[in-house]
Amino acid sequence: MSPLTLRTDFGCTEAVIDDDCGLKRFYEVANILSDDLDIKFTQKTDDFDSLMWDFLYKGHILTLHYNIYTGISIYPRKFREAPRRENDAVVEVAKFLESKLLINTARRYMS
């Protein structure tokens, strides 16, 4: 797993969860969100090389995105129009995922 990266290239905060991974990792992240944060994915768009799953987190619509070339990221659904609180929500979810994924990785190596 690559370290968490936050970027604002698109006018909003995008959290890159893992930039070098496969589809299996995407489903691992989606399961953590569902199981640990009780997130329900409201809209799922599955294309040839990308998955975009929207979810509600503390009243903000965020997108969990996977692309075979760029990996997994989370960003506000409103992109540039996203208010600061939505961008802050992205950072909050990303930091939670980072800690959870590091714990899961450490457990695998200890087993």
C-alpha positions as CSV (number, residue, x, y, z in Angstrom):
1,M,0.0,0.0,0.0
2,S,1.2,3.4,-0.9
3,P,1.1,6.1,1.9
4,L,-2.1,8.3,1.9
5,T,-1.8,11.2,-0.5
6,L,-4.1,14.2,-0.5
7,R,-4.3,16.3,-3.6
8,T,-6.4,19.2,-5.0
9,D,-5.7,18.9,-8.7
10,F,-9.4,19.0,-9.5
11,G,-10.4,21.9,-7.3
12,C,-11.5,19.6,-4.4
13,T,-9.7,17.3,-2.0
14,E,-9.0,13.9,-3.4
15,A,-7.5,11.3,-1.1
16,V,-5.5,8.7,-2.9
17,I,-5.9,5.6,-0.8
18,D,-3.7,3.3,-2.9
19,D,-2.2,4.2,-6.2
20,D,-0.9,0.7,-7.1
21,C,-3.5,-1.9,-6.4
22,G,-6.0,-4.2,-8.0
23,L,-9.7,-4.7,-7.8
24,K,-9.4,-6.9,-4.8
25,R,-8.1,-4.0,-2.8
26,F,-11.0,-1.8,-3.9
27,Y,-13.4,-4.4,-2.5
28,E,-11.4,-4.6,0.7
29,V,-11.8,-0.8,1.1
30,A,-15.5,-0.9,0.2
31,N,-16.0,-3.6,2.8
32,I,-14.2,-1.6,5.5
33,L,-16.4,1.4,4.8
34,S,-19.5,-0.8,4.9
35,D,-18.6,-2.8,8.0
36,D,-16.8,-0.3,10.2
37,L,-18.5,3.0,9.2
38,D,-21.9,1.5,8.4
39,I,-21.8,3.1,4.9
40,K,-24.3,2.1,2.3
41,F,-23.4,2.7,-1.3
42,T,-26.2,4.7,-3.0
43,Q,-25.1,4.6,-6.6
44,K,-22.7,2.3,-8.3
45,T,-21.2,2.9,-11.7
46,D,-19.1,0.2,-13.1
47,D,-17.3,0.9,-16.3
48,F,-14.6,-1.0,-18.3
49,D,-11.6,0.4,-16.4
50,S,-13.3,2.3,-13.5
51,L,-15.7,1.9,-10.6
52,M,-17.4,4.9,-9.0
53,W,-19.5,4.2,-5.9
54,D,-21.2,7.1,-4.2
55,F,-21.9,7.0,-0.4
56,L,-23.2,9.3,2.3
57,Y,-20.9,10.2,5.1
58,K,-22.1,12.6,7.8
59,G,-24.5,14.2,5.4
60,H,-21.9,14.5,2.6
61,I,-22.0,12.6,-0.7
62,L,-18.6,11.2,-1.4
63,T,-17.3,8.9,-4.2
64,L,-15.1,5.9,-3.8
65,H,-13.3,5.6,-7.1
66,Y,-11.2,2.8,-8.6
67,N,-9.3,3.0,-11.9
68,I,-7.0,0.3,-13.2
69,Y,-4.4,3.0,-13.9
70,T,-4.6,5.3,-10.9
71,G,-5.8,3.0,-8.1
72,I,-8.3,3.9,-5.3
73,S,-9.3,7.4,-4.3
74,I,-12.1,9.2,-2.5
75,Y,-13.4,12.7,-3.4
76,P,-16.6,14.8,-3.0
77,R,-19.2,14.1,-5.6
78,K,-19.6,17.8,-6.3
79,F,-15.9,18.2,-7.2
80,R,-15.1,21.9,-7.5
81,E,-18.4,23.0,-6.1
82,A,-17.8,21.0,-2.9
83,P,-17.9,23.0,0.3
84,R,-15.0,22.9,2.7
85,R,-16.9,20.5,5.0
86,E,-17.2,17.9,2.2
87,N,-13.5,18.2,1.6
88,D,-12.9,17.8,5.3
89,A,-15.1,14.6,5.3
90,V,-12.9,13.2,2.5
91,V,-9.8,13.7,4.7
92,E,-11.6,12.1,7.8
93,V,-12.6,9.0,5.9
94,A,-9.2,8.7,4.3
95,K,-7.3,8.9,7.6
96,F,-9.6,6.2,9.0
97,L,-9.0,4.0,6.1
98,E,-5.3,4.5,6.2
99,S,-5.1,3.4,9.9
100,K,-7.4,0.5,9.2
101,L,-5.5,-0.7,6.2
102,L,-2.2,-0.5,8.0
103,I,-3.6,-2.6,10.8
104,N,-4.9,-5.2,8.4
105,T,-1.6,-5.3,6.5
106,A,0.4,-5.7,9.8
107,R,-1.9,-8.6,10.8
108,R,-1.3,-10.4,7.5
109,Y,2.5,-10.2,8.0
110,M,2.2,-11.4,11.6
111,S,0.1,-14.4,10.6
